[in-house]
Amino acid sequence: MINRINNNYKLRIAVIVLSWFLVLLCMAAIFKFSSQSGEESKELSEDILSKIVNAFGEIIGHNTLRKATHAAEYFFLAVLSFNAFAWTFSKPRPVFTCFVCLAYSLTDEIHQHFVPGRACRVFDLFVDSMGYLLAILLCILFVSIVIKKRRGKANEGVQQNN
């Protein structure tokens, strides 16, 4: 499937455009959540927490949920960015992914400074970085496993032809 996409120029361009659109969509979602006032954000997280408590019991606290959400947002942004860079440059660019996520995390915290009831927190930058760094490491691991499998199949084909 990937080879078919790489060999079809128009399809490859469509995949690249879709990949970057998903990155921008994720950024827009993060921006939307960051634009909520402190009170709106607290109400949303308390609503989600109450649903979790009703379903599973008290397994997570309010502050932990908020920090896990920060990490999850940037985890998804990193996966989408990693994919978009891989399609755009025909190979992964983890450093570019890291830069995009770091830059967006910084601008997001600055943005929150101007939202009523919100603040710019260095700890949130740390939590965001844990999300995107974990995602980048998992993406690198995934790509290396795929490459090893492809090499193994290619070597099997060469051995069968001999």
C-alpha positions as CSV (number, residue, x, y, z in Angstrom):
1,M,0.0,0.0,0.0
2,I,2.7,2.5,1.0
3,N,4.7,1.6,-2.2
4,R,1.5,2.2,-4.3
5,I,1.1,5.6,-2.7
6,N,4.7,6.5,-3.2
7,N,4.5,5.6,-6.9
8,N,1.4,7.6,-7.5
9,Y,2.3,11.3,-7.4
10,K,-1.2,12.7,-7.0
11,L,-2.1,10.2,-4.3
12,R,1.1,10.9,-2.4
13,I,0.3,14.7,-2.5
14,A,-3.2,14.0,-1.2
15,V,-1.8,11.9,1.7
16,I,0.7,14.7,2.5
17,V,-2.1,17.4,2.5
18,L,-4.3,15.2,4.6
19,S,-1.5,14.5,7.1
20,W,-0.8,18.2,7.5
21,F,-4.5,19.0,7.7
22,L,-4.8,16.6,10.7
23,V,-1.8,18.3,12.3
24,L,-3.5,21.7,12.0
25,L,-6.8,20.2,13.2
26,C,-5.0,18.9,16.4
27,M,-3.5,22.3,16.9
28,A,-6.9,23.9,16.5
29,A,-8.3,21.6,19.1
30,I,-5.5,22.4,21.6
31,F,-6.0,26.1,20.9
32,K,-9.8,25.7,21.5
33,F,-9.2,24.0,24.8
34,S,-6.6,26.6,25.8
35,S,-9.1,29.4,25.0
36,Q,-11.5,28.2,27.7
37,S,-11.6,30.3,30.8
38,G,-10.2,28.7,33.9
39,E,-13.8,28.1,35.1
40,E,-14.9,26.5,31.8
41,S,-11.8,24.3,31.7
42,K,-12.4,23.2,35.3
43,E,-16.1,22.4,34.7
44,L,-15.1,20.3,31.6
45,S,-12.5,18.3,33.4
46,E,-14.8,17.8,36.5
47,D,-17.5,16.5,34.2
48,I,-15.1,14.0,32.6
49,L,-13.7,13.0,35.9
50,S,-17.2,12.3,37.3
51,K,-17.9,10.0,34.3
52,I,-14.6,8.2,35.0
53,V,-15.4,7.9,38.7
54,N,-18.9,6.6,37.9
55,A,-17.5,4.0,35.4
56,F,-14.4,2.8,37.3
57,G,-14.4,4.3,40.8
58,E,-12.0,6.9,41.9
59,I,-8.8,5.9,40.1
60,I,-7.6,9.4,39.1
61,G,-7.6,12.8,40.7
62,H,-8.7,16.1,39.1
63,N,-5.2,17.5,38.8
64,T,-3.8,14.2,37.5
65,L,-6.6,14.2,34.8
66,R,-5.7,17.7,33.8
67,K,-2.0,16.9,33.5
68,A,-2.7,13.6,31.6
69,T,-4.9,15.6,29.2
70,H,-2.0,18.0,28.5
71,A,0.3,15.1,27.8
72,A,-2.3,13.3,25.6
73,E,-2.8,16.4,23.5
74,Y,0.8,16.7,22.7
75,F,1.2,12.9,22.3
76,F,-1.4,13.0,19.5
77,L,0.2,16.2,18.0
78,A,3.5,14.4,17.9
79,V,2.2,11.3,16.2
80,L,0.4,13.3,13.6
81,S,3.4,15.6,13.0
82,F,5.8,12.6,12.8
83,N,3.5,11.1,10.2
84,A,3.2,14.3,8.2
85,F,7.0,14.8,8.2
86,A,7.6,11.2,7.2
87,W,5.3,11.5,4.2
88,T,6.6,15.0,3.3
89,F,10.3,14.0,3.3
90,S,9.9,10.3,2.5
91,K,11.5,9.5,5.9
92,P,10.9,10.3,9.5
93,R,12.1,13.6,10.9
94,P,11.9,13.2,14.7
95,V,13.9,16.4,15.4
96,F,11.4,18.4,13.3
97,T,8.5,16.8,15.1
98,C,10.1,17.7,18.5
99,F,10.6,21.3,17.3
100,V,7.0,21.7,16.1
101,C,5.6,20.3,19.4
102,L,8.0,22.3,21.6
103,A,7.2,25.5,19.7
104,Y,3.4,24.9,19.8
105,S,3.6,24.0,23.5
106,L,5.4,27.3,24.2
107,T,2.9,29.4,22.2
108,D,0.1,27.5,23.9
109,E,1.3,28.4,27.4
110,I,1.8,32.0,26.3
111,H,-1.7,32.0,24.9
112,Q,-3.1,30.7,28.2
113,H,-1.4,33.6,30.1
114,F,-3.9,35.9,28.4
115,V,-7.0,33.7,29.1
116,P,-9.0,34.7,32.2
117,G,-8.4,32.2,35.0
118,R,-5.6,30.4,33.2
119,A,-1.8,30.8,33.6
120,C,1.5,30.2,31.8
121,R,3.1,27.3,33.7
122,V,6.6,25.8,33.2
123,F,5.4,22.6,34.7
124,D,2.8,22.3,31.9
125,L,5.6,22.6,29.4
126,F,7.3,19.7,31.1
127,V,4.1,17.6,31.0
128,D,3.5,18.5,27.3
129,S,7.1,17.4,26.6
130,M,6.6,14.1,28.3
131,G,3.6,13.5,26.0
132,Y,5.4,14.4,22.7
133,L,8.7,12.8,23.6
134,L,7.0,9.5,24.5
135,A,5.1,9.7,21.2
136,I,8.3,10.4,19.2
137,L,10.1,7.5,20.8
138,L,7.2,5.1,20.1
139,C,7.0,6.3,16.5
140,I,10.8,5.7,16.1
141,L,10.4,2.2,17.6
142,F,7.4,1.5,15.2
143,V,9.4,2.7,12.2
144,S,12.4,0.6,13.1
145,I,10.3,-2.5,13.6
146,V,8.7,-2.0,10.2
147,I,12.1,-1.5,8.5
148,K,13.4,-4.6,10.1
149,K,10.4,-6.6,8.9
150,R,10.8,-5.2,5.4
151,R,14.5,-6.1,5.3
152,G,13.7,-9.6,6.5
153,K,11.2,-10.1,3.8
154,A,13.6,-8.7,1.2
155,N,16.3,-11.0,2.4
156,E,13.9,-14.0,2.2
157,G,13.1,-13.1,-1.4
158,V,16.8,-12.9,-2.3
159,Q,17.5,-16.2,-0.7
160,Q,14.6,-17.9,-2.5
161,N,15.9,-16.6,-5.8
162,N,19.4,-18.1,-5.2
